[in-house]
Amino acid sequence: MRWRAVARANCSVARSLAVVGERWTMLILREAFLGQRRFDDFQRNTGIARNILAARLRALVKHGIFQRARANGGGHIEYRLTDKGLDLYPVLVSLMRWGDQWLAGKDGPPLFLIHRGCGRTTRPAIVCTHCGGPLVAREMLAVPRAKLASARRVLRRAGA
Amino acid sequence: MRWRAVARANCSVARSLAVVGERWTMLILREAFLGQRRFDDFQRNTGIARNILAARLRALVKHGIFQRARANGGGHIEYRLTDKGLDLYPVLVSLMRWGDQWLAGKDGPPLFLIHRGCGRTTRPAIVCTHCGGPLVAREMLAVPRAKLASARRVLRRAGA
């Protein structure tokens, strides 16, 4: 199966991967979240070949993840994350957290995240929007829309 | 630059991507989180070619994300997520949430997540482990270990 077909599949994971599920693309996004906006800075910091970087940036602009603009109304070209792009932060930060947890060498995680809101070093946690409890795989059910009502009934009967 | 070099880079995002940053791998993980454990089920649900699936599963076992075992001590071969594998849930669920938000068609998100803990349909949110506030890109600073103390001082002076 080709990725174009997978992207059409009725699955939000597959659809997201069709847009950002390429490793160089993720590294470009990492740089953008670290504050980079210029072609040459993306290139230097990722080591990506210039032609591939150009193609990836074009695709990210086409998908509305970057907005292409001139700095200060006339300078060099910048690639700025749109709201859609900024909303990819949880994806990047989840990859970082997993790497910190399982792949960091003896020196520990290379980067720390400071949450300006509270001024503390933080580790991102995924929680339930309702109860605020941590969302771990074993406690989750993924249910198609058509089966939502019956799944809720089963859970209520089980006393969840 | 080749990915082997990128993976050695001192960056947890790059390291994670070197292990799971391939789209078919992510779809295999999606299936695992939906409860699948068997080669044929992975194959049917993703449409991935059998030789590629076999290679990806081998790599995931090698990296300690799946454990290979016989069902009920003697049946067919199963691929079970280890703790390291289960800990990838935030990555998958963040990709799903972004796709739900930005790429869902007119029918809306195809899958809903129910949190057994509270019995409610939930949307995963990324929050600060300290203050519980939402972690959004604009409020975050990524700081190398060596600069952590000075970054904290600057923030304190700024009254954050």
Contacts between the chains, C-beta under 8 A, distances in Angstrom:
chain1	res1	chain2	res2	distance
A	1	B	46	7.7
A	1	B	47	3.4
A	1	B	48	7.0
A	3	B	23	6.6
A	5	B	47	7.3
A	6	B	23	7.7
A	6	B	27	7.2
A	6	B	46	7.9
A	6	B	47	6.9
A	10	B	110	4.5
A	11	B	30	7.3
A	11	B	99	7.7
A	11	B	110	6.2
A	11	B	111	7.4
A	12	B	95	7.4
A	12	B	96	4.7
A	12	B	97	7.6
A	12	B	98	7.6
A	12	B	99	2.9
A	12	B	100	4.7
A	12	B	103	6.5
A	12	B	104	6.4
A	12	B	109	6.1
A	12	B	110	6.6
A	12	B	111	7.1
A	13	B	26	6.8
A	13	B	27	7.1
A	13	B	30	4.8
A	13	B	92	6.2
A	13	B	95	5.0
A	13	B	96	4.9
A	13	B	99	6.3
A	14	B	27	6.4
A	14	B	30	7.7
A	14	B	99	7.8
A	15	B	99	4.5
A	15	B	103	4.3
A	15	B	104	7.9
A	16	B	95	4.3
A	16	B	96	7.2
A	16	B	98	5.2
A	16	B	99	3.9
A	16	B	103	6.5
A	17	B	23	4.6
A	17	B	26	5.5
A	17	B	27	7.2
A	17	B	95	6.6
A	18	B	23	7.7
A	19	B	103	7.0
A	20	B	95	8.0
A	21	B	21	7.9
A	21	B	23	4.2
A	21	B	26	6.1
A	21	B	95	7.7
A	22	B	23	7.3
A	23	B	3	6.6
A	23	B	6	7.7
A	23	B	17	4.6
A	23	B	18	7.7
A	23	B	21	4.2
A	23	B	22	7.3
A	26	B	13	6.8
A	26	B	17	5.5
A	26	B	21	6.1
A	27	B	6	7.2
A	27	B	13	7.1
A	27	B	14	6.4
A	27	B	17	7.2
A	30	B	11	7.3
A	30	B	13	4.9
A	30	B	14	7.7
A	33	B	137	5.8
A	33	B	142	7.5
A	34	B	142	5.9
A	46	B	1	7.7
A	46	B	6	7.8
A	47	B	1	3.4
A	47	B	5	7.3
A	47	B	6	6.9
A	48	B	1	7.1
A	81	B	137	7.4
A	84	B	102	5.3
A	86	B	136	7.4
A	86	B	137	4.9
A	86	B	138	7.1
A	87	B	98	6.1
A	87	B	101	6.4
A	87	B	102	6.9
A	88	B	98	6.0
A	89	B	126	7.6
A	89	B	135	7.3
A	89	B	136	6.6
A	89	B	137	4.1
A	89	B	140	7.6
A	90	B	90	7.7
A	90	B	94	4.1
A	90	B	97	7.0
A	90	B	98	7.3
A	90	B	124	7.8
A	90	B	126	4.5
A	90	B	135	7.7
A	91	B	91	6.9
A	91	B	94	4.4
A	91	B	95	5.7
A	91	B	98	6.1
A	92	B	13	6.2
A	93	B	126	6.5
A	93	B	135	6.9
A	93	B	140	8.0
A	94	B	90	4.1
A	94	B	91	4.4
A	94	B	94	4.8
A	94	B	126	7.6
A	95	B	12	7.4
A	95	B	13	5.0
A	95	B	16	4.3
A	95	B	17	6.6
A	95	B	20	8.0
A	95	B	21	7.7
A	95	B	91	5.7
A	96	B	12	4.6
A	96	B	13	4.9
A	96	B	16	7.1
A	97	B	12	7.6
A	97	B	90	6.9
A	98	B	12	7.6
A	98	B	16	5.2
A	98	B	87	6.1
A	98	B	88	6.0
A	98	B	90	7.3
A	98	B	91	6.2
A	99	B	11	7.7
A	99	B	12	2.9
A	99	B	13	6.3
A	99	B	14	7.8
A	99	B	15	4.5
A	99	B	16	3.9
A	100	B	12	4.7
A	101	B	87	6.4
A	102	B	84	5.3
A	102	B	87	6.9
A	103	B	12	6.5
A	103	B	15	4.3
A	103	B	16	6.5
A	103	B	19	7.0
A	104	B	12	6.4
A	104	B	15	7.9
A	107	B	145	7.9
A	108	B	145	7.4
A	109	B	12	6.1
A	109	B	145	7.8
A	110	B	10	4.5
A	110	B	11	6.3
A	110	B	12	6.7
A	110	B	144	6.5
A	110	B	145	6.9
A	111	B	11	7.4
A	111	B	12	7.1
A	111	B	142	4.9
A	111	B	143	6.8
A	111	B	144	6.1
A	111	B	145	7.8
A	112	B	142	7.3
A	112	B	143	5.2
A	112	B	144	7.7
A	112	B	145	6.5
A	112	B	148	5.5
A	113	B	135	7.8
A	113	B	140	5.6
A	113	B	141	7.1
A	113	B	142	5.8
A	113	B	143	7.8
A	114	B	140	7.0
A	114	B	141	4.3
A	114	B	142	7.9
A	114	B	143	5.9
A	114	B	151	6.1
A	114	B	152	7.2
A	114	B	155	6.7
A	115	B	128	4.6
A	115	B	130	6.9
A	115	B	131	6.9
A	115	B	133	7.1
A	115	B	135	6.4
A	115	B	139	6.3
A	115	B	140	6.3
A	116	B	139	4.7
A	116	B	140	7.0
A	116	B	141	6.4
A	116	B	155	6.8
A	116	B	160	5.2
A	117	B	128	6.8
A	117	B	131	6.2
A	117	B	133	4.9
A	117	B	139	5.2
A	117	B	160	7.8
A	118	B	128	6.2
A	118	B	130	5.4
A	118	B	131	3.8
A	118	B	133	6.7
A	119	B	152	7.3
A	119	B	155	5.1
A	119	B	156	6.9
A	119	B	160	4.6
A	120	B	128	7.3
A	120	B	130	4.3
A	120	B	131	7.1
A	121	B	148	7.1
A	121	B	152	8.0
A	122	B	128	4.5
A	122	B	129	5.3
A	122	B	130	5.6
A	122	B	135	7.1
A	123	B	129	5.0
A	124	B	90	7.8
A	124	B	126	4.9
A	124	B	127	7.4
A	124	B	128	7.5
A	124	B	129	7.5
A	124	B	135	5.3
A	125	B	126	7.1
A	125	B	127	5.7
A	125	B	128	7.8
A	125	B	129	5.1
A	126	B	89	7.6
A	126	B	90	4.5
A	126	B	93	6.5
A	126	B	94	7.6
A	126	B	124	4.9
A	126	B	125	7.1
A	126	B	126	5.8
A	126	B	127	8.0
A	127	B	124	7.4
A	127	B	125	5.7
A	127	B	126	7.9
A	127	B	127	5.4
A	128	B	115	4.5
A	128	B	117	6.8
A	128	B	118	6.2
A	128	B	120	7.3
A	128	B	122	4.5
A	128	B	124	7.5
A	128	B	125	7.8
A	129	B	122	5.3
A	129	B	123	5.0
A	129	B	124	7.5
A	129	B	125	5.1
A	130	B	115	6.9
A	130	B	118	5.4
A	130	B	120	4.3
A	130	B	122	5.6
A	131	B	115	6.9
A	131	B	117	6.2
A	131	B	118	3.8
A	131	B	120	7.1
A	132	B	132	7.2
A	133	B	115	7.1
A	133	B	117	4.9
A	133	B	118	6.7
A	135	B	89	7.3
A	135	B	90	7.7
A	135	B	93	6.9
A	135	B	113	7.8
A	135	B	115	6.4
A	135	B	122	7.1
A	135	B	124	5.3
A	136	B	86	7.4
A	136	B	89	6.6
A	137	B	33	5.8
A	137	B	81	7.4
A	137	B	86	4.9
A	137	B	89	4.1
A	138	B	86	7.1
A	139	B	115	6.3
A	139	B	116	4.7
A	139	B	117	5.2
A	140	B	89	7.6
A	140	B	93	7.9
A	140	B	113	5.6
A	140	B	114	7.0
A	140	B	115	6.3
A	140	B	116	7.0
A	141	B	113	7.1
A	141	B	114	4.2
A	141	B	116	6.4
A	142	B	33	7.5
A	142	B	34	5.9
A	142	B	111	4.9
A	142	B	112	7.3
A	142	B	113	5.8
A	142	B	114	7.9
A	143	B	111	6.8
A	143	B	112	5.2
A	143	B	113	7.8
A	143	B	114	5.9
A	144	B	110	6.5
A	144	B	111	6.0
A	144	B	112	7.7
A	145	B	107	7.9
A	145	B	108	7.4
A	145	B	109	7.8
A	145	B	110	6.9
A	145	B	111	7.9
A	145	B	112	6.5
A	148	B	112	5.6
A	148	B	121	7.1
A	151	B	114	6.1
A	152	B	114	7.2
A	152	B	119	7.3
A	152	B	121	8.0
A	155	B	114	6.7
A	155	B	116	6.8
A	155	B	119	5.1
A	156	B	119	6.8
A	160	B	116	5.3
A	160	B	117	7.9
A	160	B	119	4.5
